[in-house]
Amino acid sequence: MQAPHQIEPTKLADYLEVLTKAVFQSGMSWRVVEAKWDGFREAFADFDPATIAAFTGDDIDRLAEDTRIIRNRRKIEATVTNAETILTLDGGPGGFTGWLRSQADFDATVAALRGEFRFLGDTGTYFFLYVVGEKVPPHEEWMKAHESAQRRAAAPRPDRHT
C-alpha cells in the first residue's frame, strides 16, 4: 500500500475534506471510500464548513439515502458536528491552522484532535495530520509505538485484592 497523497491546505474546506475522509475510512476499506469520493464532494458541498454546519435534520436524512456516499448516519452526523467544530476553532487566534499548530507535540495534537472531533481515532488522526502536511513520526515508528500501547492497554491486570 502506498502512502496517501499529501496536500497543502489553502482553505478550511481542505481540512474538513481530509478529516471527513479519515472519519469514513474508519472501519471501512479505503478503496471503497476512495471509489465514492467524488460523490462525497458533491453530497457534502465541496466540504464547505459553513454550508455543512448549516445542514438540518432533513439534509442528514437526504444524505443517509444518498447512494453516492457511504450511508452511515452516525458518520454523516459527525461530519456536520465536525464542520461546526472546525468553524469554532477557526474563530480563535491564528485560525484553525494556528490552533492545530499550537499543540505541544504530536501526541498532544492527536489528543486535542480526538478531543474536539467526532469519529476520529488514532489511525484517522495520523492520516489527517500526514495528509495536511503536519509533522508526524515515521509511519513504521508510529505503528510500533501504537501497537505497543494497544497491547499494554489490553493486557490483563493483576488482581490487587489477592
N, C-alpha and C positions, 0 to 999 in steps of 0.2 A: 504494500500500500504506500502510495506516495503522500508526501506532506500536503496539507491543504494550501491553496493559493493565498498568499498574503496580500493585503490591500493597505492603502494609505487613506484612512478615513478623512473625508472633507466636509461631512455634514452628519448630523445626528442620525439620519436615516441609515447611513453606512453602519454605524454601531448597532442600531436596532436590528438591521438585517442579519448581521453576523450573530448577534445574541439570539435571535429567533431561530436561526439555523441550528445553533447549539441546543436550544430547547427541544426542537422537533427531532433532532438526531438521537436524543437520549432514548435508549431502548429500541431504536429502530435501525434498520440497515441504512447506512449513509448513502448507498446507491439509490435507494427508494426516495429518500429526501431530495437528493440531487436531481433525480429524474423529474420530480414535481416542482422544482424550484421556480421556474418561470411562472407557473400557476400561483405559487405563493406570492410572488411580486405583484401580480395582478390583483389577487384577492385581498392583499394587505396594502393596497395603495402605495406601492413602491416603498413601503416601510416608513412613510412619513409619520413621525411620532405624534404630532398634533392630531392628524386625521384618525390614527388608530386609537389614541386616548379618548377620542370622542365617540367611538363605537358604542352602540347601545345593545341592549339585550336582543333586539331584532337582528342587528348586524351579526352578533355571535350565533344566533340561530341560523342565519343565512350561511355563514361560514361553516357551521357544523354539518351542513348539507352539500357543501361545495366539493365536487369530485376533483377539482384541480389541485386540492391540497390534502394533507393528511387530516382527517376529520376528528381529531382528538379534542373534544370540547374543553377539557381542563387546560390543555396547552394553548388553545385559542384564547381562553380567558386570561391565561398567564401572559400572553403577548400583549393584550390590552393593558393589563396591570404594569407590565414591564415598560410599555410606552409612556405611561403616566410617570413611572419612577425615573426614567431617563430624562424626561422634561423637568421634573423636580430637581434632580441633581444638576442639570444644566443651568438652572437658575442660580446656583451658588457661585462663589468666587472661582474664576477660571473655567467655568462651564463644566460640562461632563468630563472633558479630557483632563481638566485641572483636578477634578475630584478623583478620577481614575489614577492619576499620577501622584496624588498626594499621599498615597498609602506608603507605609514604611518600607515594605519589601514585597516580594512575590507572594509569600504566604499571607501577609496582611491584605494584599489586593484580592487574593482568592476569597478570603474570609469576608471581606467587605462586599464583593460582588454576590457571593452566596447569601449574605445577609439582606441585601437590597432587592435582588431579583428572584422571581419565582421560577421553579423548574430548572435551576442551574446547579448542576453537580460539579464535582472536581474535574472530570474529563471535559465537560462542556465549558467550564471556566478556562481551563488550559487552552482549549480550541479557540475560544473567543479572544483571549489575550494574544495568542500566537497570530491569528489571522489579522487582527487590527494593528499588529506590529509592536506590541508592548514587549518588554523584556520577560522572557521565560527561561527556565532552566532547559538544558538539552533534553529532548524527549526521553531518551533512554534513562538518563539520570532521574528525571521526574517519575517515570514509570516504576523504577526500582524503589524509590522512596515512597511512592503512593501505595504500591503493593505491600511493602513492609508495614506501613501504617495500618493498612486494612487487615493484615494478618494479626497484628498486635491487638487491634480492636475486637477481632473475632475470637481470639484465644480465650479458652476458659480461665476464669479467675479462681484462685483457691478460695475455699470457703473460710472465712475469717472466724467463724464461730466454733471451729473444732479445736 
